[in-house]
Amino acid sequence: MRALTWHGKHDVRMETVPDPKIVNPRDAIIKITSTAICGSDLHLYDSYIPGMHSGDILGHEFMGEVVEVGRSTTLQKGQRVVVPFVIACGKCFFCEKTQFSACDNSNPAEKADMSEIAYGYPMTGAFGYSHLTGGYAGGQAEYVRVPYSDVGPIVIPDGLPDDQVLFLSDILPTGWMAAENCDIEPGDTVAIWGAGPVGLFAVQSAFLMGAHRVICIDHHPHRLELAKAKGAEVINYHDVKVREALAEMTGGIGPDAVIDAVGMESHGFSFDNIVDAIKTTTKLGTDRTHALREVIMACRKGGRVSVPGVYGGMADKFPVGALMQKGLQLKTGQTHVQRYMPKLLEMISEGEIDTTWLISHRMDLEDAPKGYKMFKEQQNEVTKVVLKPH
């Protein structure tokens, strides 16, 4: 089959690789009909995430048709399914608490040792996202093996095209959980750093959860226009000092809840960000946390901080004093996708949520390397790339 493979920083290639096979009774093989490039794929493209091996197959946002099943799966051949990026067994301590992104069984022991050293406990498995998360082949390919296929994939009813449901695999539940982690109350003002796909879905989700005002911070004009179209007020951080602007917009109090939808690749020319960039380049640090620092400093006293943005390692100059002295609540983590998929699918089916407006480019899977380069270099124009195998 054809698949997109990783070979180093800014080096991804379409190659012919062996077809996946059933290796466990709970497996299924999916023929990919749609897959997407995610913002967190750029962390791999930029070599910020450790544990990548040359030839690894990329991609964790995908859906398709079931073409082969193990004897213990609940899926049937011919079904259309969306597959969550998190791989979860459904039966461990964490899965029974619906904390699927903390599953204890989906990361093979020899791989889990790596993430246990890095994070204290082993991470769950995930598709196409380094050997820290199991080294599973991803879905930017013609076919993919789905472990624990009786737990993860959700069957899509007839009449819903791929474009409407593809983002159930990651970014829609991630934006939803980001807003949910804000514990939004009536009358709340929510500020969101990052008008990328997750940030934009967080805007949409925050309003659906009852936020009175949503303020979105970014510097890409087109992305800010998309946020405005969804009802948000916007701040271009090139034009103003963000914390001062937020204080003025909220009567000096600050936002009730804040969301860091940027993660480790914060941009800008603030002093702390320049230092972070130098340390990352020289391997003296791994994460650029300018956005996270700004989020914590801007939030009102007693407010809530939600962090869906991906971070991978250590950070300098973390404002732990502000976090504690202001009495902030902090919630973060990879998304428990399986928890949210049924509700969000129902909302899509009933017309409460639309996702298709986010798609800016549709390309052949063979053009995936070009899609990565575009997404990296043209973030104002490229909001979401959907890839279609032939």
C-alpha distance (Angstrom), angle and dihedral (degrees) to the residues before:
residue distance angle dihedral
M1 . . .
R2 3.80 . .
A3 3.79 118.9 .
L4 3.79 140.9 163.9
T5 3.80 110.8 -109.8
W6 3.80 133.3 -167.4
H7 3.80 120.7 -127.7
G8 3.79 104.0 164.2
K9 3.76 141.7 -58.8
H10 3.81 110.3 -10.9
D11 3.81 89.9 -11.7
V12 3.81 113.6 116.3
R13 3.81 121.5 150.8
M14 3.77 139.8 -170.9
E15 3.80 106.5 -124.8
T16 3.77 140.6 165.8
V17 3.80 109.6 -107.8
P18 3.83 134.9 169.6
D19 3.80 116.8 -75.4
P20 3.83 114.9 -106.7
K21 3.79 118.6 -104.4
I22 3.80 136.4 -156.5
V23 3.82 107.3 -97.2
N24 3.81 100.9 162.9
P25 3.84 131.2 38.6
R26 3.81 90.3 -118.7
D27 3.83 93.2 54.9
A28 3.78 128.4 107.9
I29 3.79 131.0 -171.5
I30 3.79 115.5 -133.9
K31 3.79 125.5 -159.7
I32 3.80 103.1 -142.5
T33 3.80 116.3 -124.5
S34 3.83 97.8 168.3
T35 3.78 134.3 10.4
A36 3.80 132.0 169.6
I37 3.77 140.8 -150.0
C38 3.80 110.3 -117.8
G39 3.78 128.1 -154.6
S40 3.79 89.0 -118.6
D41 3.83 88.5 56.8
L42 3.78 84.8 68.8
H43 3.82 88.7 62.9
L44 3.82 86.4 63.3
Y45 3.81 91.9 41.6
D46 3.81 88.8 53.9
S47 3.85 92.2 44.0
Y48 3.80 95.0 -121.1
I49 3.82 94.0 130.6
P50 3.83 116.1 71.4
G51 3.77 124.9 -140.6
M52 3.82 100.1 55.4
H53 3.81 118.2 140.6
S54 3.78 126.3 -158.1
G55 3.80 108.7 -95.6
D56 3.82 96.6 26.4
I57 3.81 112.0 149.1
L58 3.80 112.4 -121.8
G59 3.80 134.0 -146.7
H60 3.79 136.1 81.9
E61 3.83 103.1 -177.9
F62 3.78 109.2 76.4
M63 3.78 148.0 123.1
G64 3.75 137.1 -174.0
E65 3.77 150.4 132.6
V66 3.80 125.0 -47.4
V67 3.81 107.7 -119.3
E68 3.81 103.0 163.8
V69 3.80 132.8 22.4
G70 3.78 138.4 -166.7
R71 3.77 118.1 -127.5
S72 3.83 94.5 -104.8
T73 3.79 101.4 47.8
T74 3.80 122.9 104.7
L75 3.80 92.5 -142.7
Q76 3.77 123.6 101.3
K77 3.78 130.7 -147.9
G78 3.78 112.6 -93.8
Q79 3.80 96.8 28.6
R80 3.81 118.8 130.5
V81 3.79 111.5 -131.5
V82 3.79 140.8 177.2
V83 3.80 112.2 -142.2
P84 3.83 121.4 -147.1
F85 3.79 115.0 -129.1
V86 3.81 89.9 -129.3
I87 3.80 114.6 80.7
A88 3.81 110.7 -146.1
C89 3.80 133.5 173.7
G90 3.81 96.0 -146.4
K91 3.80 94.2 -140.1
C92 3.81 110.1 67.4
F93 3.84 126.6 96.8
F94 3.81 92.1 -91.0
C95 3.80 98.1 42.8
E96 3.80 90.1 52.1
K97 3.82 86.4 57.4
T98 3.84 88.1 50.0
Q99 3.82 88.1 -114.3
F100 3.78 89.3 133.4
S101 3.81 95.9 163.3
A102 3.81 87.6 62.8
C103 3.83 95.8 53.8
D104 3.80 111.8 154.4
N105 3.80 98.6 -154.3
S106 3.80 108.8 46.1
N107 3.80 98.1 73.4
P108 3.83 109.7 74.3
A109 3.80 112.8 -121.3
E110 3.80 95.5 -115.8
K111 3.82 89.3 53.6
A112 3.80 96.5 38.8
D113 3.79 91.1 62.1
M114 3.81 88.8 69.5
S115 3.79 95.1 55.3
E116 3.81 92.6 40.9
I117 3.79 88.8 59.5
A118 3.81 90.6 47.8
Y119 3.81 99.2 42.2
G120 3.79 109.5 17.8
Y121 3.80 94.8 -109.3
P122 3.80 130.2 42.0
M123 3.78 117.5 -90.5
T124 3.77 124.2 -125.3
G125 3.78 120.6 -101.7
A126 3.79 121.2 -90.4
F127 3.77 135.0 -179.6
G128 3.78 120.1 -100.7
Y129 3.78 95.9 -11.1
S130 3.81 112.4 116.4
H131 3.78 132.9 -77.3
L132 3.80 89.8 -79.5
T133 3.80 85.0 76.5
G134 3.79 97.3 41.7
G135 3.79 103.9 -75.9
Y136 3.81 92.0 -101.9
A137 3.79 117.3 170.5
G138 3.80 111.7 -108.2
G139 3.78 133.8 -131.9
Q140 3.81 103.2 -108.2
A141 3.77 84.2 104.5
E142 3.78 141.9 79.0
Y143 3.82 93.3 -97.0
V144 3.80 137.1 13.0
R145 3.79 136.6 -169.4
V146 3.81 112.2 -126.1
P147 3.82 114.9 -157.3
Y148 3.83 118.8 -153.8
S149 3.78 87.5 18.1
D150 3.80 90.0 168.4
V151 3.83 88.8 66.6
G152 3.78 109.4 34.6
P153 3.81 117.0 39.7
I154 3.78 120.9 74.5
V155 3.81 119.5 -148.0
I156 3.80 113.8 -122.3
P157 3.82 117.8 -141.4
D158 3.78 120.7 -127.1
G159 3.78 115.3 -89.1
L160 3.81 98.0 42.1
P161 3.83 110.9 103.7
D162 3.79 121.2 -142.3
D163 3.81 93.9 -105.7
Q164 3.80 91.6 61.7
V165 3.80 96.5 52.3
L166 3.82 108.2 24.2
F167 3.79 93.5 94.6
L168 3.81 91.5 60.9
S169 3.80 82.7 84.5
D170 3.82 93.1 73.9
I171 3.78 128.0 -39.9
L172 3.81 99.9 55.9
P173 3.84 94.7 50.9
T174 3.81 88.3 40.8
G175 3.80 92.5 55.1
W176 3.81 89.4 44.4
M177 3.82 94.1 50.3
A178 3.81 89.7 45.8
A179 3.81 89.3 58.1
E180 3.80 92.9 41.2
N181 3.80 89.6 54.2
C182 3.81 87.8 59.7
D183 3.83 90.6 67.8
I184 3.80 87.9 -138.9
E185 3.81 116.1 -147.8
P186 3.83 128.2 -166.4
G187 3.79 110.8 -78.2
D188 3.81 94.5 20.7
T189 3.77 124.7 149.6
V190 3.80 112.2 -144.5
A191 3.81 121.9 -165.3
I192 3.80 118.4 -158.8
W193 3.79 124.1 -164.1
G194 3.81 110.2 -150.9
A195 3.81 129.4 35.2
G196 3.76 93.7 -150.5
P197 3.80 121.6 119.3
V198 3.82 96.0 -72.7
G199 3.80 93.1 42.9
L200 3.80 92.0 49.7
F201 3.79 92.4 49.1
A202 3.81 88.0 47.5
V203 3.83 88.0 55.8
Q204 3.79 89.9 52.5
S205 3.81 92.5 44.7
A206 3.81 95.2 47.3
F207 3.79 91.2 56.4
L208 3.80 91.1 46.9
M209 3.81 88.0 53.3
G210 3.79 92.3 53.7
A211 3.79 106.6 -93.7
H212 3.81 111.9 162.9
R213 3.80 94.9 -152.4
V214 3.79 133.0 13.2
I215 3.80 121.0 -165.9
C216 3.82 118.7 -166.4
I217 3.81 123.3 -159.2
D218 3.81 123.3 -158.2
H219 3.80 140.0 114.3
H220 3.81 102.8 -128.8
P221 3.85 107.6 100.1
H222 3.81 96.7 -151.7
R223 3.79 93.3 49.2
L224 3.79 90.4 48.6
E225 3.82 88.6 51.6
L226 3.81 89.0 54.2
A227 3.81 89.3 52.1
K228 3.81 90.5 50.0
A229 3.79 90.0 49.7
K230 3.82 87.5 58.3
G231 3.80 91.4 52.8
A232 3.80 101.8 -94.1
E233 3.76 127.5 136.4
V234 3.78 109.6 -130.3
I235 3.80 140.1 -143.5
N236 3.80 123.6 -164.0
Y237 3.78 103.5 -151.3
H238 3.81 90.7 -152.8
D239 3.80 89.1 65.1
V240 3.81 103.9 44.9
K241 3.79 143.9 15.8
V242 3.77 100.9 -94.2
R243 3.80 100.7 -145.7
E244 3.79 92.3 47.7
A245 3.81 91.7 47.3
L246 3.81 92.0 50.1
A247 3.79 91.8 48.5
E248 3.81 90.2 52.1
M249 3.81 92.6 46.9
T250 3.82 91.7 51.5
G251 3.78 100.2 44.2
G252 3.79 93.0 -101.0
I253 3.80 94.6 -58.3
G254 3.80 102.0 96.6
P255 3.82 130.8 -133.0
D256 3.80 117.1 -46.3
A257 3.80 91.2 -135.6
V258 3.79 133.7 13.8
I259 3.80 133.4 -161.6
D260 3.81 126.7 -155.9
A261 3.81 102.2 -154.0
V262 3.81 91.8 160.7
G263 3.79 106.2 73.0
M264 3.76 129.1 177.9
E265 3.81 99.1 -14.6
S266 3.78 100.3 66.0
H267 3.80 112.9 165.5
G268 3.77 132.5 -153.8
F269 3.77 142.1 85.2
S270 3.79 102.5 -91.6
F271 3.79 114.1 133.3
D272 3.80 94.9 -113.7
N273 3.81 91.9 50.0
I274 3.79 92.5 50.4
V275 3.81 89.9 51.7
D276 3.81 90.2 48.5
A277 3.80 91.3 50.5
I278 3.81 91.6 51.0
K279 3.79 92.0 48.7
T280 3.80 91.7 48.3
T281 3.79 91.8 50.1
T282 3.81 92.3 48.7
K283 3.83 93.1 44.0
L284 3.80 91.8 -115.7
G285 3.81 90.9 118.6
T286 3.77 137.6 13.9
D287 3.81 109.2 -154.8
R288 3.79 132.8 54.1
T289 3.78 103.2 -147.9
H290 3.80 103.6 176.4
A291 3.81 92.4 121.2
L292 3.81 92.5 48.9
R293 3.79 91.7 50.3
E294 3.79 91.0 49.5
V295 3.81 92.2 47.2
I296 3.80 92.2 54.2
M297 3.80 94.0 45.0
A298 3.83 93.4 47.8
C299 3.81 98.6 47.3
R300 3.79 116.2 100.8
K301 3.79 120.7 -109.2
G302 3.78 110.3 -81.1
G303 3.82 90.9 17.0
R304 3.78 132.9 136.5
V305 3.81 128.2 -106.5
S306 3.81 121.7 -157.7
V307 3.81 120.7 -171.3
P308 3.82 116.6 -169.5
G309 3.82 90.2 150.0
V310 3.81 111.7 110.0
Y311 3.80 119.9 -109.4
G312 3.77 122.8 178.7
G313 3.77 112.2 -175.5
M314 3.79 144.5 -13.5
A315 3.79 129.5 -12.1
D316 3.80 135.1 -161.1
K317 3.79 129.0 -141.8
F318 3.79 95.6 18.6
P319 3.85 107.9 177.3
V320 3.78 95.8 -128.0
G321 3.79 89.6 152.0
A322 3.81 92.0 60.2
L323 3.80 90.3 45.5
M324 3.80 92.0 54.4
Q325 3.80 102.5 33.4
K326 3.82 92.9 49.3
G327 3.81 91.7 47.6
L328 3.79 94.5 -124.9
Q329 3.79 124.2 176.0
L330 3.81 114.4 -136.6
K331 3.80 125.2 -159.8
T332 3.77 125.3 173.3
G333 3.79 143.1 142.3
Q334 3.75 145.0 117.1
T335 3.78 111.6 -57.5
H336 3.80 122.6 -87.9
V337 3.80 87.5 -137.4
Q338 3.80 97.5 173.9
R339 3.83 89.9 57.3
Y340 3.80 93.3 59.9
M341 3.80 105.0 33.3
P342 3.84 99.2 87.3
K343 3.81 94.7 49.4
L344 3.79 93.7 44.4
L345 3.81 92.4 46.7
E346 3.80 88.4 53.4
M347 3.81 90.9 49.9
I348 3.80 90.5 50.2
S349 3.82 91.3 48.3
E350 3.81 90.6 51.1
G351 3.80 93.6 47.9
E352 3.82 95.7 -112.7
I353 3.80 92.7 119.7
D354 3.79 128.3 37.0
T355 3.81 121.4 -172.4
T356 3.78 103.8 171.1
W357 3.80 94.2 88.2
L358 3.80 89.4 72.2
I359 3.82 95.1 63.0
S360 3.79 110.4 99.2
H361 3.81 100.7 164.8
R362 3.80 136.5 28.8
M363 3.80 115.5 -166.4
D364 3.78 141.3 167.8
L365 3.80 114.4 -95.1
E366 3.80 87.8 -118.7
D367 3.81 87.9 65.0
A368 3.82 93.2 56.2
P369 3.84 94.7 114.7
K370 3.81 88.6 55.4
G371 3.81 89.1 47.4
Y372 3.81 91.6 54.6
K373 3.79 91.9 49.4
M374 3.81 91.3 48.7
F375 3.80 93.1 47.8
K376 3.80 90.7 49.7
E377 3.80 97.7 45.5
Q378 3.82 103.9 31.0
Q379 3.78 105.0 42.6
N380 3.79 93.8 149.8
E381 3.80 93.1 59.5
V382 3.82 100.2 28.5
T383 3.79 111.4 66.6
K384 3.81 99.7 154.9
V385 3.79 133.5 -0.2
V386 3.80 117.9 -156.4
L387 3.81 116.4 -164.5
K388 3.82 124.4 -154.5
P389 3.81 123.1 -163.2
H390 3.80 115.1 -137.2
